[in-house]
Amino acid sequence: MMSLRQRLLMFLLLPLIPLSAFLIGMIYWAIRSATTESYDRVLEGSALAIADRVVLENGSLVVDLPYAALQMLTNSAEDRVFYSVQKWPSGEVVTGYRNLPLPVFGESNTILRQIDFRGEPMRMIAIRDEALSYSASQEFVVLIAETLGQRTNVLQLYLRYAILAFVVGVLMISLLTLYAVNFGLRPLRNLADAVSQRSERDLRAIRRPVPPEGQPLVDEINALFGRLEKTLNSHRRFVSNTAHQLRTPLAELKTELEVASMEGTQPDLRGLSKRIDHLAHLVQQMMLLSRVGVQPSDRDDSFGAVNLEELAQKAVEDWSLRAYRAGVDLGLQVEAGASVSGHSALLLEALGNLIDNIIKHARGATTATITVRQDRLIVTDDGAGFRAKGPSEPSVQRFGLSIVEEIMDLHKGWIEKDTGKNAQVTLIFPAAALTEDSP
């Protein structure tokens, strides 16, 4: 792909090629017209000088040829001049060359035209006039033809000068264009230098001055840095939570097995099985949390329309049996149906984490309710607050809420929570997430 500099130079300089051809053609036409007009005036002056010296004596035309008139035409060694004075309309030659072609006159008495004479192109002028005496008159024609050597030389000389000046002008325009493009792209190079000098951990916003056209790019880069910093922080929390959540249960398992080995007793296999199930659930949540930090466009499963009522019904169906065994009556209340743009599996996991926290940690909870409103999901219980029996349970609760927060953040939403008596956690979706089929 062409660079931005190459594109700018191509779009700025390529139009100079047809423009140059057009201007050179115009210059050639102007120089040729000026040269032709200048030499034709000299040719006409010489013909008029000769015509003034033609007189009628005793019924015959007499020409007192002024050599100065012909000398005006012979200022170049490359040119030859041919003249003729002929009676009109008979064409009888009075003096000069006999083979010069006699033109056909119309209303004008002066004719200038291009002819071929003796195998050469020439410029010829023909002037018709009348010689008078006391008793008679006679019309005559003065013909002068001149070769085109000097005209061609002058035309080529001035054309070369014009083309040279034009080429110099085009080169200057090209250099100025190149300088202007490089100068205009300098802020982008400075921006690239500013980014290249950053370390992978330096995600501060760029504060380099740029032209107004480059500010949107800087804003997008700064926004990208912000998203990267947020993702890195999420991954740091994930690593921290992973280390904390796995270290304590594994240490407990190791301690219990060592005690059983020292005492020579059989380990509590049922208790160990529950702990292993708990660890498996933690690992599943950790894997989910690692997926939450990935943008939807980077995953195979994309976001789509999610019906909140159907989502809540699915969560109640999945958790009703476990809630019942724990003595918690799990119910659903729909105040207003709605659909949002989101990931159904992640949102279902968020509701599952909240229900799991109520089952395991809400003191005295007998009922739990999922309420569906137009832009939110509300999970409430009637417990007296969260208990903390084991050393790992408070962190488990925080870890579950952390997953919920990450999921809602991915959906551009947020949560409001009250974990005291009659705890309530609200998942709030932004207005932009509501889809067209929402009431």
CORBELZI-V6626 format. One record per pair of residues at least 6 apart in sequence whose ideal C-beta (glycine too) atoms are under 6 Angstrom apart, sorted by the first residue. I is the first residue (numbers start at 0). J is the second residue. D is the distance in whole Angstrom. If there is no record, write none. Layout:
i=I j=J d=D
i=I j=J d=D
This chain:
i=4 j=180 d=6
i=7 j=180 d=5
i=11 j=176 d=5
i=12 j=173 d=6
i=15 j=169 d=6
i=26 j=161 d=5
i=27 j=158 d=6
i=30 j=154 d=6
i=30 j=157 d=5
i=30 j=158 d=6
i=31 j=154 d=6
i=34 j=150 d=6
i=34 j=153 d=5
i=34 j=154 d=5
i=38 j=150 d=5
i=39 j=111 d=6
i=41 j=71 d=6
i=42 j=124 d=5
i=43 j=124 d=6
i=45 j=68 d=4
i=45 j=71 d=5
i=45 j=72 d=6
i=45 j=143 d=6
i=46 j=124 d=5
i=46 j=126 d=5
i=46 j=141 d=5
i=46 j=143 d=5
i=48 j=65 d=5
i=48 j=68 d=4
i=49 j=68 d=5
i=49 j=141 d=5
i=50 j=126 d=5
i=50 j=128 d=5
i=50 j=141 d=5
i=52 j=63 d=4
i=52 j=65 d=6
i=53 j=60 d=6
i=53 j=62 d=5
i=53 j=130 d=5
i=53 j=139 d=6
i=54 j=61 d=5
i=54 j=130 d=6
i=55 j=130 d=4
i=55 j=132 d=4
i=55 j=137 d=5
i=58 j=135 d=6
i=60 j=93 d=5
i=60 j=130 d=6
i=60 j=137 d=6
i=60 j=139 d=6
i=62 j=84 d=5
i=62 j=93 d=6
i=62 j=94 d=5
i=69 j=80 d=6
i=72 j=80 d=4
i=72 j=145 d=6
i=73 j=80 d=6
i=75 j=149 d=4
i=77 j=148 d=3
i=77 j=149 d=6
i=78 j=145 d=6
i=78 j=146 d=5
i=78 j=148 d=5
i=78 j=149 d=5
i=79 j=146 d=5
i=80 j=145 d=5
i=81 j=96 d=5
i=81 j=144 d=5
i=82 j=95 d=5
i=82 j=143 d=5
i=83 j=92 d=6
i=83 j=95 d=4
i=83 j=96 d=5
i=83 j=99 d=4
i=83 j=142 d=4
i=84 j=93 d=4
i=84 j=94 d=5
i=84 j=95 d=6
i=84 j=141 d=6
i=85 j=92 d=5
i=85 j=140 d=5
i=86 j=139 d=6
i=87 j=127 d=6
i=87 j=138 d=4
i=87 j=139 d=6
i=87 j=140 d=5
i=90 j=101 d=5
i=99 j=142 d=5
i=102 j=110 d=5
i=102 j=125 d=5
i=104 j=127 d=5
i=108 j=127 d=4
i=109 j=126 d=5
i=110 j=125 d=4
i=111 j=124 d=5
i=114 j=121 d=5
i=114 j=123 d=5
i=116 j=144 d=6
i=119 j=146 d=6
i=120 j=147 d=6
i=121 j=144 d=4
i=121 j=146 d=6
i=122 j=145 d=6
i=123 j=144 d=4
i=124 j=143 d=5
i=125 j=140 d=6
i=125 j=142 d=5
i=126 j=141 d=5
i=127 j=140 d=5
i=129 j=136 d=6
i=129 j=138 d=5
i=130 j=137 d=5
i=186 j=209 d=5
i=186 j=210 d=6
i=186 j=213 d=6
i=189 j=207 d=6
i=190 j=207 d=6
i=193 j=205 d=6
i=193 j=207 d=5
i=202 j=224 d=4
i=202 j=227 d=6
i=202 j=228 d=4
i=204 j=221 d=4
i=205 j=217 d=6
i=205 j=221 d=6
i=209 j=217 d=6
i=230 j=292 d=5
i=233 j=292 d=4
i=234 j=292 d=6
i=237 j=288 d=5
i=237 j=289 d=6
i=240 j=398 d=5
i=241 j=285 d=5
i=243 j=394 d=6
i=244 j=281 d=5
i=244 j=398 d=6
i=247 j=391 d=5
i=248 j=278 d=5
i=252 j=274 d=6
i=259 j=266 d=4
i=284 j=402 d=6
i=287 j=348 d=6
i=288 j=402 d=5
i=291 j=405 d=4
i=291 j=406 d=6
i=291 j=409 d=6
i=295 j=301 d=6
i=295 j=302 d=5
i=302 j=340 d=6
i=302 j=341 d=6
i=302 j=342 d=5
i=304 j=338 d=5
i=304 j=434 d=5
i=305 j=339 d=6
i=305 j=341 d=5
i=305 j=343 d=5
i=306 j=338 d=5
i=307 j=337 d=5
i=307 j=371 d=5
i=308 j=333 d=5
i=308 j=336 d=5
i=308 j=371 d=5
i=310 j=346 d=6
i=311 j=331 d=6
i=311 j=369 d=5
i=311 j=371 d=5
i=314 j=347 d=6
i=314 j=350 d=4
i=315 j=329 d=6
i=315 j=331 d=5
i=318 j=329 d=6
i=318 j=354 d=5
i=319 j=329 d=5
i=322 j=329 d=4
i=322 j=358 d=6
i=325 j=358 d=4
i=327 j=358 d=6
i=327 j=364 d=6
i=327 j=367 d=5
i=328 j=366 d=5
i=329 j=367 d=5
i=330 j=368 d=5
i=331 j=369 d=5
i=332 j=368 d=6
i=332 j=370 d=5
i=333 j=371 d=5
i=334 j=372 d=5
i=335 j=372 d=5
i=335 j=373 d=4
i=337 j=373 d=4
i=337 j=437 d=5
i=338 j=434 d=5
i=338 j=436 d=5
i=338 j=437 d=5
i=339 j=428 d=5
i=339 j=432 d=4
i=339 j=433 d=6
i=340 j=432 d=5
i=340 j=434 d=6
i=341 j=410 d=5
i=345 j=406 d=5
i=349 j=403 d=5
i=349 j=406 d=5
i=352 j=399 d=4
i=352 j=402 d=5
i=352 j=403 d=5
i=353 j=378 d=4
i=353 j=424 d=5
i=356 j=396 d=5
i=356 j=399 d=5
i=357 j=364 d=6
i=357 j=367 d=5
i=357 j=380 d=5
i=360 j=385 d=5
i=360 j=386 d=6
i=360 j=396 d=5
i=361 j=380 d=5
i=361 j=382 d=3
i=362 j=382 d=5
i=362 j=383 d=5
i=362 j=384 d=6
i=362 j=386 d=5
i=363 j=382 d=5
i=363 j=383 d=5
i=364 j=380 d=4
i=364 j=381 d=6
i=364 j=382 d=3
i=366 j=381 d=5
i=367 j=380 d=5
i=368 j=379 d=5
i=369 j=378 d=6
i=370 j=377 d=4
i=374 j=428 d=5
i=375 j=425 d=5
i=375 j=426 d=6
i=375 j=427 d=5
i=376 j=426 d=4
i=377 j=425 d=5
i=378 j=424 d=5
i=379 j=423 d=4
i=380 j=422 d=6
i=381 j=421 d=6
i=383 j=420 d=5
i=384 j=419 d=5
i=384 j=420 d=5
i=385 j=418 d=5
i=387 j=393 d=5
i=404 j=414 d=6
i=407 j=413 d=6
i=407 j=414 d=5
i=407 j=426 d=6
i=411 j=429 d=5
i=412 j=427 d=5
i=412 j=428 d=5
i=412 j=429 d=6
i=413 j=427 d=6
i=414 j=426 d=6
i=415 j=425 d=4
i=416 j=424 d=5
i=417 j=423 d=5
